[in-house]
Amino acid sequence: MNERFERVLARAESVLARLEAILPQPLGEPDWSASVAFRYRKRGAHGVLEPVRHVAAIRLDDLKEIDDQKARVQRNTERFVRGLPANNVLLTGARGTGKSSLVKACLNAYADAGLRLIEVDKADLIDLPDIVDAVAERPERFVLFCDDLSFDEGESGYKALKSMLDGSVAAATPNVLIYATSNRRHLLPEYHRENLQAQHGPDGEVHPGEAVEEKISLSERFGLWVSFYPFSQEQYLAVVRQWLRHFGLSEAAIEAARPHALVWALERGSRSGRVAWQFARDYVGREGGLG
């Protein structure tokens, strides 16, 4: 009888262990001293905050030709870490112009003042309330960072983000802001047929249809919009020069690299800070770092 009972008990414990593995668990706290940046990751049904061991070392001074955008985001971030009112930020525009790098540079600039960053993938935005609850009582200031954000129709993370930005009973706490980057201003796809719903008032004013209004509404919930634009040739070359100086090349060597930088951009079909950085790494590596 005892042996039968022990077998039943062992099987019950095995079933419970399997259930615990698939049932959602409260989000545990990481070692907050391990890093200034963290990633939210799903492990089965469980979410975890993983410290980023090697944080990108980019500085605000490294970012050239985006001075206005840099000043606006820096002011907002500084107010946030000082405990003053600050806005959620949406950085939109041309690819490779420094949107993500600016967020990382702000983290490095204000980490000593208590700023922390948690990167959240689009697929995990539905868990935003759990992440906010996990950091609500912490003394640090947290930026929840969503990179390259856009949504398709019906994605669950869309409504979770919308509720967190504005209008939810479970709003973000004062020590949390959301910074997001996107290549498009409106984060949901728009279709020509939706514009047919627009109404024209008697005074000529255009009133968008409900579908368009819904798609605009998410972007409007970010208090600060910062737009980035494609670089001109001179802006691109200025960034190239800055990165070549970063790698220690002389002014003569930098000038000699100019035609190579132009060919590189032509082959890529783009002039941007990212392309300039990639060229500098390739050129310095190819030339052996001699200047």
C-alpha positions as CSV (number, residue, x, y, z in Angstrom):
1,M,0.0,0.0,0.0
2,N,2.8,2.4,0.9
3,E,4.6,1.6,-2.3
4,R,1.5,2.3,-4.4
5,F,0.9,5.6,-2.5
6,E,4.6,6.6,-3.1
7,R,4.2,5.9,-6.8
8,V,1.0,8.0,-7.0
9,L,2.7,10.8,-5.1
10,A,5.7,10.7,-7.4
11,R,3.5,10.9,-10.5
12,A,1.5,13.8,-9.0
13,E,4.8,15.7,-8.3
14,S,5.9,15.0,-11.8
15,V,2.6,16.5,-13.2
16,L,2.9,19.5,-11.0
17,A,6.4,20.1,-12.1
18,R,5.3,20.1,-15.8
19,L,2.4,22.4,-15.0
20,E,4.7,24.9,-13.3
21,A,6.9,24.8,-16.4
22,I,4.1,25.9,-18.7
23,L,2.1,28.2,-16.4
24,P,3.0,31.9,-16.3
25,Q,5.1,32.9,-13.3
26,P,5.6,36.4,-11.7
27,L,8.5,38.3,-13.4
28,G,11.5,37.8,-11.2
29,E,14.0,40.6,-10.5
30,P,17.5,40.4,-12.0
31,D,20.7,41.4,-10.4
32,W,20.2,45.2,-11.0
33,S,23.9,45.8,-10.2
34,A,25.0,43.6,-13.1
35,S,24.4,46.1,-15.9
36,V,22.8,49.4,-16.8
37,A,20.9,47.7,-19.7
38,F,18.6,44.7,-19.7
39,R,16.7,42.6,-22.2
40,Y,13.2,41.2,-21.6
41,R,13.1,37.7,-23.0
42,K,10.5,34.9,-22.9
43,R,11.6,31.5,-21.8
44,G,8.5,29.4,-22.6
45,A,5.7,30.9,-20.6
46,H,8.1,32.7,-18.3
47,G,9.5,36.2,-18.8
48,V,13.0,37.1,-17.6
49,L,15.1,40.3,-17.4
50,E,18.6,39.5,-18.6
51,P,21.5,41.9,-17.9
52,V,23.3,43.0,-21.1
53,R,27.0,42.2,-20.3
54,H,28.5,44.4,-23.1
55,V,26.6,47.7,-23.5
56,A,27.3,49.6,-26.7
57,A,29.9,52.3,-25.7
58,I,28.6,55.0,-28.1
59,R,28.6,58.6,-26.8
60,L,26.5,61.6,-27.6
61,D,29.6,63.3,-29.1
62,D,30.0,60.4,-31.5
63,L,26.7,61.3,-33.2
64,K,27.1,64.0,-35.9
65,E,24.7,65.8,-38.2
66,I,21.7,65.2,-36.0
67,D,22.3,68.0,-33.5
68,D,18.7,69.1,-33.3
69,Q,17.3,65.6,-32.7
70,K,20.1,64.9,-30.2
71,A,19.3,68.1,-28.2
72,R,15.6,67.3,-28.0
73,V,16.0,63.7,-26.8
74,Q,18.8,64.7,-24.5
75,R,16.7,67.4,-22.8
76,N,13.8,65.0,-22.4
77,T,16.0,62.3,-20.9
78,E,17.8,64.8,-18.5
79,R,14.4,66.0,-17.2
80,F,13.4,62.3,-16.7
81,V,16.4,61.4,-14.6
82,R,16.0,64.6,-12.5
83,G,12.4,63.5,-11.7
84,L,10.8,66.3,-13.8
85,P,7.9,65.7,-16.1
86,A,9.1,64.1,-19.4
87,N,7.5,62.5,-22.4
88,N,7.5,59.1,-24.1
89,V,9.5,59.4,-27.3
90,L,9.0,58.2,-30.9
91,L,12.0,58.5,-33.2
92,T,11.1,58.0,-36.8
93,G,12.6,58.4,-40.3
94,A,15.4,57.3,-42.5
95,R,17.2,54.1,-41.7
96,G,20.7,54.3,-40.4
97,T,20.6,57.9,-39.3
98,G,21.2,57.3,-35.6
99,K,17.8,56.7,-34.0
100,S,18.8,53.7,-32.0
101,S,22.3,55.0,-31.4
102,L,20.9,58.1,-29.9
103,V,18.9,56.1,-27.3
104,K,22.0,54.1,-26.4
105,A,24.1,57.2,-26.1
106,C,21.6,58.8,-23.7
107,L,21.8,55.7,-21.6
108,N,25.6,56.0,-21.4
109,A,25.4,59.7,-20.7
110,Y,22.9,59.4,-17.8
111,A,23.6,55.9,-16.4
112,D,25.6,57.4,-13.5
113,A,22.5,59.5,-12.7
114,G,20.4,56.4,-12.4
115,L,19.1,55.8,-15.9
116,R,18.5,52.2,-16.9
117,L,17.3,50.7,-20.2
118,I,15.2,47.6,-20.8
119,E,14.9,46.5,-24.4
120,V,11.6,44.8,-25.3
121,D,10.9,43.1,-28.6
122,K,7.7,43.9,-30.4
123,A,6.4,40.4,-29.8
124,D,6.7,40.8,-26.0
125,L,5.0,44.2,-25.7
126,I,1.9,42.4,-24.4
127,D,3.9,41.9,-21.2
128,L,4.6,45.6,-20.6
129,P,2.4,45.7,-17.5
130,D,4.5,43.0,-15.9
131,I,7.7,44.8,-16.7
132,V,6.4,48.0,-15.2
133,D,5.3,46.2,-12.1
134,A,8.8,44.7,-11.7
135,V,10.5,48.1,-11.7
136,A,7.8,50.3,-10.1
137,E,9.5,50.3,-6.6
138,R,13.1,50.7,-7.9
139,P,14.9,54.0,-7.3
140,E,16.3,54.0,-10.8
141,R,14.7,55.6,-13.9
142,F,13.8,53.1,-16.6
143,V,13.5,53.6,-20.4
144,L,11.6,50.7,-22.0
145,F,13.2,50.6,-25.5
146,C,11.3,49.2,-28.5
147,D,13.6,49.2,-31.6
148,D,12.4,49.2,-35.2
149,L,8.7,49.2,-34.2
150,S,5.8,48.7,-36.5
151,F,2.7,46.5,-36.4
152,D,0.7,44.4,-38.8
153,E,-3.1,44.2,-38.5
154,G,-4.3,42.4,-35.4
155,E,-1.0,42.1,-33.5
156,S,-1.7,42.0,-29.8
157,G,1.3,44.1,-28.8
158,Y,-0.3,47.1,-30.5
159,K,-3.2,47.5,-28.0
160,A,-0.9,46.8,-25.0
161,L,1.5,49.6,-26.0
162,K,-1.4,51.9,-26.7
163,S,-2.9,51.3,-23.3
164,M,0.4,51.8,-21.6
165,L,1.1,55.1,-23.3
166,D,-2.3,56.6,-22.5
167,G,-5.6,55.6,-21.2
168,S,-5.1,52.4,-19.2
169,V,-6.0,52.1,-15.6
170,A,-2.6,50.3,-15.1
171,A,-0.5,53.2,-16.5
172,A,3.2,53.4,-16.4
173,T,4.8,54.5,-13.2
174,P,6.7,57.8,-12.9
175,N,10.1,56.1,-13.1
176,V,9.2,54.6,-16.6
177,L,9.2,56.0,-20.1
178,I,8.9,54.3,-23.4
179,Y,11.3,55.2,-26.2
180,A,10.6,53.6,-29.6
181,T,12.2,53.9,-33.1
182,S,10.5,53.2,-36.4
183,N,11.1,53.8,-40.1
184,R,7.6,55.1,-40.4
185,R,5.7,57.8,-38.6
186,H,2.4,55.8,-38.4
187,L,3.1,52.5,-36.8
188,L,0.4,50.5,-38.6
189,P,0.2,50.0,-42.4
190,E,-2.1,52.3,-44.2
191,Y,-4.1,51.4,-47.4
192,H,-5.5,53.6,-50.1
193,R,-9.1,52.3,-49.6
194,E,-9.0,53.7,-46.0
195,N,-8.6,57.2,-47.4
196,L,-12.0,56.8,-49.2
197,Q,-13.6,57.1,-45.7
198,A,-12.4,60.6,-45.3
199,Q,-15.1,63.3,-44.9
200,H,-15.0,66.9,-46.2
201,G,-16.5,69.5,-44.0
202,P,-18.4,72.5,-45.4
203,D,-15.4,74.7,-44.8
204,G,-13.1,72.4,-46.8
205,E,-11.5,70.7,-43.8
206,V,-10.7,67.1,-44.2
207,H,-11.7,64.6,-41.5
208,P,-9.9,61.2,-41.7
209,G,-12.0,58.1,-41.5
210,E,-12.1,55.9,-38.5
211,A,-9.6,53.4,-39.7
212,V,-7.0,56.1,-40.4
213,E,-7.7,57.8,-37.1
214,E,-7.1,54.6,-35.3
215,K,-3.7,54.1,-37.0
216,I,-2.7,57.7,-36.3
217,S,-3.7,57.5,-32.6
218,L,-0.9,55.3,-31.5
219,S,1.8,57.7,-32.7
220,E,-0.1,60.6,-31.2
221,R,0.2,59.0,-27.7
222,F,4.0,59.6,-27.8
223,G,4.5,63.0,-26.3
224,L,7.7,63.8,-28.3
225,W,8.1,63.0,-32.0
226,V,11.6,63.3,-33.3
227,S,12.1,63.0,-37.1
228,F,15.4,61.9,-38.8
229,Y,16.1,62.6,-42.5
230,P,18.4,61.2,-45.2
231,F,21.9,62.6,-45.2
232,S,23.2,64.9,-47.9
233,Q,26.6,64.0,-49.4
234,E,28.4,66.5,-47.2
235,Q,26.6,65.3,-44.1
236,Y,27.6,61.8,-44.9
237,L,31.2,62.7,-45.5
238,A,31.3,64.7,-42.3
239,V,30.3,61.5,-40.4
240,V,32.9,59.5,-42.3
241,R,35.6,62.0,-41.3
242,Q,34.5,61.8,-37.6
243,W,34.7,58.0,-37.6
244,L,38.0,57.9,-39.3
245,R,39.4,60.3,-36.7
246,H,37.9,58.0,-34.1
247,F,40.1,55.2,-35.5
248,G,43.2,57.4,-35.4
249,L,43.7,58.3,-39.1
250,S,45.6,61.5,-40.0
251,E,43.9,64.3,-41.8
252,A,45.8,63.5,-45.0
253,A,44.6,59.9,-44.8
254,I,41.1,61.0,-44.1
255,E,41.1,63.2,-47.2
256,A,42.5,60.3,-49.3
257,A,39.6,58.2,-48.2
258,R,37.0,60.6,-49.5
259,P,36.5,59.1,-53.0
260,H,36.4,55.6,-51.5
261,A,33.6,56.7,-49.1
262,L,31.6,58.0,-52.0
263,V,31.9,54.8,-53.9
264,W,30.9,52.8,-50.8
265,A,27.7,54.9,-50.4
266,L,26.9,54.5,-54.1
267,E,27.2,50.8,-53.9
268,R,25.0,50.7,-50.8
269,G,22.4,53.0,-52.3
270,S,22.3,55.0,-49.1
271,R,24.1,57.8,-47.3
272,S,23.6,57.5,-43.5
273,G,25.5,57.4,-40.3
274,R,25.4,53.6,-40.3
275,V,26.8,53.4,-43.8
276,A,29.6,55.9,-42.8
277,W,30.4,53.7,-39.7
278,Q,30.5,50.6,-41.8
279,F,32.8,52.3,-44.4
280,A,35.2,53.5,-41.7
281,R,35.5,50.0,-40.2
282,D,36.1,48.5,-43.6
283,Y,38.6,51.1,-44.8
284,V,40.7,51.2,-41.6
285,G,40.7,47.4,-41.5
286,R,41.7,47.2,-45.1
287,E,44.4,49.8,-44.8
288,G,45.7,48.2,-41.6
289,G,44.8,51.2,-39.4
290,L,47.7,53.2,-40.8
291,G,47.2,56.9,-41.2
